Amino acid sequence: MSQEIFASSVFFRLAIGGDDLGAFHTCSGLGAQVEVEQFTEGGNNGFTWQLPTRITWSNITLTRPVTSDTTKISRWLNEIIRRVERKNGEIVALKPDRTPLARWQVLGIIPVSWQGPSFDPATAQAAVETLEIAHEGLRAV
């Protein structure tokens, strides 16, 4: 019987076009939905064919406390403002010791939104930034 070890805390590293944008604490939206067209075949009343038509990829949202890597996001966004260019990238799930747990190649990335930190000395919450990206597909590596 094999025993699996599950990570208690996972980090996510994002690289776009070969540029490492740093580690994030959360990553959501790694998913897709396949549209299905129903087709009824004449004379066959027992079922309806379910034919896949197109796939829609979910936007990916990554969050982290503000670090020195925050400036890397600003530089990437400034590049996109000057010239919108889709680039491939990679998201790597990392164990607490920073060894890779899983990898996804992300195709045709463009930014959707970036929410910078709110600094409020009256609260004990860490200043957090959020990056949302759209893409044209995922591949497990």
mmCIF file of the C-alpha atoms, coordinates in Angstrom:
data_MODEL
# 
_entry.id   MODEL 
# 
loop_
_atom_site.group_PDB 
_atom_site.id 
_atom_site.type_symbol 
_atom_site.label_atom_id 
_atom_site.label_alt_id 
_atom_site.label_comp_id 
_atom_site.label_asym_id 
_atom_site.label_entity_id 
_atom_site.label_seq_id 
_atom_site.pdbx_PDB_ins_code 
_atom_site.Cartn_x 
_atom_site.Cartn_y 
_atom_site.Cartn_z 
_atom_site.occupancy 
_atom_site.B_iso_or_equiv 
_atom_site.pdbx_formal_charge 
_atom_site.auth_seq_id 
_atom_site.auth_comp_id 
_atom_site.auth_asym_id 
_atom_site.auth_atom_id 
_atom_site.pdbx_PDB_model_num 
ATOM 1   C CA . MET A 1 1   ? 0.000   0.000  0.000   1.00 0.00 ? 1   MET A CA 1 
ATOM 2   C CA . SER A 1 2   ? 1.441   3.378  -1.002  1.00 0.00 ? 2   SER A CA 1 
ATOM 3   C CA . GLN A 1 3   ? 1.354   6.301  1.351   1.00 0.00 ? 3   GLN A CA 1 
ATOM 4   C CA . GLU A 1 4   ? 0.812   9.802  -0.028  1.00 0.00 ? 4   GLU A CA 1 
ATOM 5   C CA . ILE A 1 5   ? 2.158   12.877 1.656   1.00 0.00 ? 5   ILE A CA 1 
ATOM 6   C CA . PHE A 1 6   ? -0.043  15.943 1.384   1.00 0.00 ? 6   PHE A CA 1 
ATOM 7   C CA . ALA A 1 7   ? 1.352   19.430 1.622   1.00 0.00 ? 7   ALA A CA 1 
ATOM 8   C CA . SER A 1 8   ? -0.036  21.378 4.557   1.00 0.00 ? 8   SER A CA 1 
ATOM 9   C CA . SER A 1 9   ? 0.930   24.698 3.052   1.00 0.00 ? 9   SER A CA 1 
ATOM 10  C CA . VAL A 1 10  ? 1.424   25.343 -0.654  1.00 0.00 ? 10  VAL A CA 1 
ATOM 11  C CA . PHE A 1 11  ? 2.860   28.356 -2.480  1.00 0.00 ? 11  PHE A CA 1 
ATOM 12  C CA . PHE A 1 12  ? 2.502   29.140 -6.174  1.00 0.00 ? 12  PHE A CA 1 
ATOM 13  C CA . ARG A 1 13  ? 5.245   30.602 -8.370  1.00 0.00 ? 13  ARG A CA 1 
ATOM 14  C CA . LEU A 1 14  ? 4.173   32.496 -11.490 1.00 0.00 ? 14  LEU A CA 1 
ATOM 15  C CA . ALA A 1 15  ? 6.417   33.083 -14.491 1.00 0.00 ? 15  ALA A CA 1 
ATOM 16  C CA . ILE A 1 16  ? 5.235   34.811 -17.677 1.00 0.00 ? 16  ILE A CA 1 
ATOM 17  C CA . GLY A 1 17  ? 7.320   34.918 -20.837 1.00 0.00 ? 17  GLY A CA 1 
ATOM 18  C CA . GLY A 1 18  ? 10.326  33.658 -18.889 1.00 0.00 ? 18  GLY A CA 1 
ATOM 19  C CA . ASP A 1 19  ? 10.048  36.401 -16.245 1.00 0.00 ? 19  ASP A CA 1 
ATOM 20  C CA . ASP A 1 20  ? 9.588   35.127 -12.684 1.00 0.00 ? 20  ASP A CA 1 
ATOM 21  C CA . LEU A 1 21  ? 6.892   37.234 -11.005 1.00 0.00 ? 21  LEU A CA 1 
ATOM 22  C CA . GLY A 1 22  ? 7.426   35.635 -7.606  1.00 0.00 ? 22  GLY A CA 1 
ATOM 23  C CA . ALA A 1 23  ? 5.541   33.418 -5.191  1.00 0.00 ? 23  ALA A CA 1 
ATOM 24  C CA . PHE A 1 24  ? 1.851   33.744 -4.322  1.00 0.00 ? 24  PHE A CA 1 
ATOM 25  C CA . HIS A 1 25  ? -0.009  32.328 -1.336  1.00 0.00 ? 25  HIS A CA 1 
ATOM 26  C CA . THR A 1 26  ? -3.272  31.510 -3.098  1.00 0.00 ? 26  THR A CA 1 
ATOM 27  C CA . CYS A 1 27  ? -4.191  30.439 -6.612  1.00 0.00 ? 27  CYS A CA 1 
ATOM 28  C CA . SER A 1 28  ? -7.772  29.897 -7.764  1.00 0.00 ? 28  SER A CA 1 
ATOM 29  C CA . GLY A 1 29  ? -9.462  29.404 -11.108 1.00 0.00 ? 29  GLY A CA 1 
ATOM 30  C CA . LEU A 1 30  ? -7.378  26.582 -12.564 1.00 0.00 ? 30  LEU A CA 1 
ATOM 31  C CA . GLY A 1 31  ? -10.280 25.136 -14.491 1.00 0.00 ? 31  GLY A CA 1 
ATOM 32  C CA . ALA A 1 32  ? -12.251 24.821 -17.694 1.00 0.00 ? 32  ALA A CA 1 
ATOM 33  C CA . GLN A 1 33  ? -15.774 24.215 -18.863 1.00 0.00 ? 33  GLN A CA 1 
ATOM 34  C CA . VAL A 1 34  ? -16.713 22.296 -21.997 1.00 0.00 ? 34  VAL A CA 1 
ATOM 35  C CA . GLU A 1 35  ? -19.872 23.395 -23.807 1.00 0.00 ? 35  GLU A CA 1 
ATOM 36  C CA . VAL A 1 36  ? -21.978 20.456 -24.909 1.00 0.00 ? 36  VAL A CA 1 
ATOM 37  C CA . GLU A 1 37  ? -24.429 20.342 -27.804 1.00 0.00 ? 37  GLU A CA 1 
ATOM 38  C CA . GLN A 1 38  ? -27.223 17.805 -27.625 1.00 0.00 ? 38  GLN A CA 1 
ATOM 39  C CA . PHE A 1 39  ? -27.991 15.845 -30.765 1.00 0.00 ? 39  PHE A CA 1 
ATOM 40  C CA . THR A 1 40  ? -30.980 13.546 -31.080 1.00 0.00 ? 40  THR A CA 1 
ATOM 41  C CA . GLU A 1 41  ? -30.638 10.684 -33.512 1.00 0.00 ? 41  GLU A CA 1 
ATOM 42  C CA . GLY A 1 42  ? -33.757 9.707  -35.454 1.00 0.00 ? 42  GLY A CA 1 
ATOM 43  C CA . GLY A 1 43  ? -35.161 6.348  -34.386 1.00 0.00 ? 43  GLY A CA 1 
ATOM 44  C CA . ASN A 1 44  ? -33.037 6.229  -31.210 1.00 0.00 ? 44  ASN A CA 1 
ATOM 45  C CA . ASN A 1 45  ? -35.220 7.222  -28.260 1.00 0.00 ? 45  ASN A CA 1 
ATOM 46  C CA . GLY A 1 46  ? -32.971 5.725  -25.581 1.00 0.00 ? 46  GLY A CA 1 
ATOM 47  C CA . PHE A 1 47  ? -30.510 8.608  -25.299 1.00 0.00 ? 47  PHE A CA 1 
ATOM 48  C CA . THR A 1 48  ? -29.344 11.906 -26.729 1.00 0.00 ? 48  THR A CA 1 
ATOM 49  C CA . TRP A 1 49  ? -25.782 12.357 -28.015 1.00 0.00 ? 49  TRP A CA 1 
ATOM 50  C CA . GLN A 1 50  ? -23.733 14.830 -25.970 1.00 0.00 ? 50  GLN A CA 1 
ATOM 51  C CA . LEU A 1 51  ? -21.211 16.396 -28.357 1.00 0.00 ? 51  LEU A CA 1 
ATOM 52  C CA . PRO A 1 52  ? -18.423 18.646 -27.029 1.00 0.00 ? 52  PRO A CA 1 
ATOM 53  C CA . THR A 1 53  ? -18.204 21.947 -28.920 1.00 0.00 ? 53  THR A CA 1 
ATOM 54  C CA . ARG A 1 54  ? -15.896 24.511 -27.292 1.00 0.00 ? 54  ARG A CA 1 
ATOM 55  C CA . ILE A 1 55  ? -13.910 24.913 -24.138 1.00 0.00 ? 55  ILE A CA 1 
ATOM 56  C CA . THR A 1 56  ? -13.930 28.000 -21.920 1.00 0.00 ? 56  THR A CA 1 
ATOM 57  C CA . TRP A 1 57  ? -11.012 28.560 -19.550 1.00 0.00 ? 57  TRP A CA 1 
ATOM 58  C CA . SER A 1 58  ? -11.561 30.194 -16.158 1.00 0.00 ? 58  SER A CA 1 
ATOM 59  C CA . ASN A 1 59  ? -9.591  33.286 -15.202 1.00 0.00 ? 59  ASN A CA 1 
ATOM 60  C CA . ILE A 1 60  ? -6.848  32.573 -12.679 1.00 0.00 ? 60  ILE A CA 1 
ATOM 61  C CA . THR A 1 61  ? -6.558  34.699 -9.541  1.00 0.00 ? 61  THR A CA 1 
ATOM 62  C CA . LEU A 1 62  ? -3.403  34.806 -7.440  1.00 0.00 ? 62  LEU A CA 1 
ATOM 63  C CA . THR A 1 63  ? -2.951  36.673 -4.152  1.00 0.00 ? 63  THR A CA 1 
ATOM 64  C CA . ARG A 1 64  ? -0.046  37.361 -1.836  1.00 0.00 ? 64  ARG A CA 1 
ATOM 65  C CA . PRO A 1 65  ? 1.130   39.784 0.811   1.00 0.00 ? 65  PRO A CA 1 
ATOM 66  C CA . VAL A 1 66  ? 3.092   42.701 -0.582  1.00 0.00 ? 66  VAL A CA 1 
ATOM 67  C CA . THR A 1 67  ? 6.750   41.802 -1.086  1.00 0.00 ? 67  THR A CA 1 
ATOM 68  C CA . SER A 1 68  ? 9.654   43.107 -3.140  1.00 0.00 ? 68  SER A CA 1 
ATOM 69  C CA . ASP A 1 69  ? 8.165   41.023 -6.015  1.00 0.00 ? 69  ASP A CA 1 
ATOM 70  C CA . THR A 1 70  ? 5.240   43.481 -6.206  1.00 0.00 ? 70  THR A CA 1 
ATOM 71  C CA . THR A 1 71  ? 7.358   45.704 -8.451  1.00 0.00 ? 71  THR A CA 1 
ATOM 72  C CA . LYS A 1 72  ? 7.679   42.814 -10.931 1.00 0.00 ? 72  LYS A CA 1 
ATOM 73  C CA . ILE A 1 73  ? 3.903   42.916 -11.479 1.00 0.00 ? 73  ILE A CA 1 
ATOM 74  C CA . SER A 1 74  ? 4.049   46.686 -12.039 1.00 0.00 ? 74  SER A CA 1 
ATOM 75  C CA . ARG A 1 75  ? 6.797   46.290 -14.642 1.00 0.00 ? 75  ARG A CA 1 
ATOM 76  C CA . TRP A 1 76  ? 4.833   43.557 -16.462 1.00 0.00 ? 76  TRP A CA 1 
ATOM 77  C CA . LEU A 1 77  ? 1.684   45.695 -16.480 1.00 0.00 ? 77  LEU A CA 1 
ATOM 78  C CA . ASN A 1 78  ? 3.663   48.658 -17.864 1.00 0.00 ? 78  ASN A CA 1 
ATOM 79  C CA . GLU A 1 79  ? 4.911   46.450 -20.714 1.00 0.00 ? 79  GLU A CA 1 
ATOM 80  C CA . ILE A 1 80  ? 1.333   45.402 -21.485 1.00 0.00 ? 80  ILE A CA 1 
ATOM 81  C CA . ILE A 1 81  ? 0.152   49.028 -21.496 1.00 0.00 ? 81  ILE A CA 1 
ATOM 82  C CA . ARG A 1 82  ? 2.745   49.866 -24.145 1.00 0.00 ? 82  ARG A CA 1 
ATOM 83  C CA . ARG A 1 83  ? 2.071   46.761 -26.252 1.00 0.00 ? 83  ARG A CA 1 
ATOM 84  C CA . VAL A 1 84  ? -0.497  44.069 -25.533 1.00 0.00 ? 84  VAL A CA 1 
ATOM 85  C CA . GLU A 1 85  ? 1.161   40.756 -26.267 1.00 0.00 ? 85  GLU A CA 1 
ATOM 86  C CA . ARG A 1 86  ? -0.058  37.366 -25.108 1.00 0.00 ? 86  ARG A CA 1 
ATOM 87  C CA . LYS A 1 87  ? 2.742   35.338 -23.556 1.00 0.00 ? 87  LYS A CA 1 
ATOM 88  C CA . ASN A 1 88  ? 2.903   31.794 -22.302 1.00 0.00 ? 88  ASN A CA 1 
ATOM 89  C CA . GLY A 1 89  ? 3.774   31.179 -18.693 1.00 0.00 ? 89  GLY A CA 1 
ATOM 90  C CA . GLU A 1 90  ? 3.896   28.642 -15.932 1.00 0.00 ? 90  GLU A CA 1 
ATOM 91  C CA . ILE A 1 91  ? 2.337   28.213 -12.515 1.00 0.00 ? 91  ILE A CA 1 
ATOM 92  C CA . VAL A 1 92  ? 4.221   25.891 -10.168 1.00 0.00 ? 92  VAL A CA 1 
ATOM 93  C CA . ALA A 1 93  ? 2.723   24.644 -6.904  1.00 0.00 ? 93  ALA A CA 1 
ATOM 94  C CA . LEU A 1 94  ? 5.515   24.532 -4.321  1.00 0.00 ? 94  LEU A CA 1 
ATOM 95  C CA . LYS A 1 95  ? 5.806   22.636 -1.054  1.00 0.00 ? 95  LYS A CA 1 
ATOM 96  C CA . PRO A 1 96  ? 6.821   24.653 2.025   1.00 0.00 ? 96  PRO A CA 1 
ATOM 97  C CA . ASP A 1 97  ? 10.478  23.776 1.315   1.00 0.00 ? 97  ASP A CA 1 
ATOM 98  C CA . ARG A 1 98  ? 9.949   25.286 -2.206  1.00 0.00 ? 98  ARG A CA 1 
ATOM 99  C CA . THR A 1 99  ? 10.282  21.973 -4.083  1.00 0.00 ? 99  THR A CA 1 
ATOM 100 C CA . PRO A 1 100 ? 7.785   21.618 -6.974  1.00 0.00 ? 100 PRO A CA 1 
ATOM 101 C CA . LEU A 1 101 ? 4.576   19.718 -6.306  1.00 0.00 ? 101 LEU A CA 1 
ATOM 102 C CA . ALA A 1 102 ? 2.759   20.290 -9.644  1.00 0.00 ? 102 ALA A CA 1 
ATOM 103 C CA . ARG A 1 103 ? 3.211   22.433 -12.777 1.00 0.00 ? 103 ARG A CA 1 
ATOM 104 C CA . TRP A 1 104 ? 0.828   23.949 -15.310 1.00 0.00 ? 104 TRP A CA 1 
ATOM 105 C CA . GLN A 1 105 ? 1.809   25.611 -18.552 1.00 0.00 ? 105 GLN A CA 1 
ATOM 106 C CA . VAL A 1 106 ? -0.517  28.566 -19.111 1.00 0.00 ? 106 VAL A CA 1 
ATOM 107 C CA . LEU A 1 107 ? -0.990  29.620 -22.746 1.00 0.00 ? 107 LEU A CA 1 
ATOM 108 C CA . GLY A 1 108 ? -1.606  33.142 -24.043 1.00 0.00 ? 108 GLY A CA 1 
ATOM 109 C CA . ILE A 1 109 ? -1.690  35.076 -20.763 1.00 0.00 ? 109 ILE A CA 1 
ATOM 110 C CA . ILE A 1 110 ? -3.020  38.624 -20.516 1.00 0.00 ? 110 ILE A CA 1 
ATOM 111 C CA . PRO A 1 111 ? -3.816  40.581 -17.346 1.00 0.00 ? 111 PRO A CA 1 
ATOM 112 C CA . VAL A 1 112 ? -7.460  41.149 -16.416 1.00 0.00 ? 112 VAL A CA 1 
ATOM 113 C CA . SER A 1 113 ? -6.998  43.074 -13.190 1.00 0.00 ? 113 SER A CA 1 
ATOM 114 C CA . TRP A 1 114 ? -4.525  43.917 -10.488 1.00 0.00 ? 114 TRP A CA 1 
ATOM 115 C CA . GLN A 1 115 ? -5.583  45.131 -7.076  1.00 0.00 ? 115 GLN A CA 1 
ATOM 116 C CA . GLY A 1 116 ? -2.804  46.734 -5.118  1.00 0.00 ? 116 GLY A CA 1 
ATOM 117 C CA . PRO A 1 117 ? -2.556  46.720 -1.355  1.00 0.00 ? 117 PRO A CA 1 
ATOM 118 C CA . SER A 1 118 ? -4.564  48.852 1.027   1.00 0.00 ? 118 SER A CA 1 
ATOM 119 C CA . PHE A 1 119 ? -2.472  50.175 3.866   1.00 0.00 ? 119 PHE A CA 1 
ATOM 120 C CA . ASP A 1 120 ? -4.428  50.777 7.057   1.00 0.00 ? 120 ASP A CA 1 
ATOM 121 C CA . PRO A 1 121 ? -2.449  51.113 10.287  1.00 0.00 ? 121 PRO A CA 1 
ATOM 122 C CA . ALA A 1 122 ? -5.682  50.677 12.270  1.00 0.00 ? 122 ALA A CA 1 
ATOM 123 C CA . THR A 1 123 ? -5.920  46.989 11.279  1.00 0.00 ? 123 THR A CA 1 
ATOM 124 C CA . ALA A 1 124 ? -3.553  44.098 11.888  1.00 0.00 ? 124 ALA A CA 1 
ATOM 125 C CA . GLN A 1 125 ? -4.103  42.627 8.419   1.00 0.00 ? 125 GLN A CA 1 
ATOM 126 C CA . ALA A 1 126 ? -1.202  42.218 6.020   1.00 0.00 ? 126 ALA A CA 1 
ATOM 127 C CA . ALA A 1 127 ? -1.221  44.377 2.901   1.00 0.00 ? 127 ALA A CA 1 
ATOM 128 C CA . VAL A 1 128 ? -2.294  42.039 0.088   1.00 0.00 ? 128 VAL A CA 1 
ATOM 129 C CA . GLU A 1 129 ? -2.197  42.296 -3.695  1.00 0.00 ? 129 GLU A CA 1 
ATOM 130 C CA . THR A 1 130 ? -4.361  40.328 -6.138  1.00 0.00 ? 130 THR A CA 1 
ATOM 131 C CA . LEU A 1 131 ? -3.609  39.532 -9.781  1.00 0.00 ? 131 LEU A CA 1 
ATOM 132 C CA . GLU A 1 132 ? -6.215  38.111 -12.159 1.00 0.00 ? 132 GLU A CA 1 
ATOM 133 C CA . ILE A 1 133 ? -5.151  36.768 -15.542 1.00 0.00 ? 133 ILE A CA 1 
ATOM 134 C CA . ALA A 1 134 ? -7.020  35.425 -18.567 1.00 0.00 ? 134 ALA A CA 1 
ATOM 135 C CA . HIS A 1 135 ? -5.508  32.776 -20.793 1.00 0.00 ? 135 HIS A CA 1 
ATOM 136 C CA . GLU A 1 136 ? -6.102  30.518 -23.785 1.00 0.00 ? 136 GLU A CA 1 
ATOM 137 C CA . GLY A 1 137 ? -5.496  27.161 -22.112 1.00 0.00 ? 137 GLY A CA 1 
ATOM 138 C CA . LEU A 1 138 ? -3.694  25.032 -19.553 1.00 0.00 ? 138 LEU A CA 1 
ATOM 139 C CA . ARG A 1 139 ? -1.436  22.024 -19.902 1.00 0.00 ? 139 ARG A CA 1 
ATOM 140 C CA . ALA A 1 140 ? -0.165  19.916 -17.023 1.00 0.00 ? 140 ALA A CA 1 
ATOM 141 C CA . VAL A 1 141 ? 3.614   19.614 -17.229 1.00 0.00 ? 141 VAL A CA 1 
# 
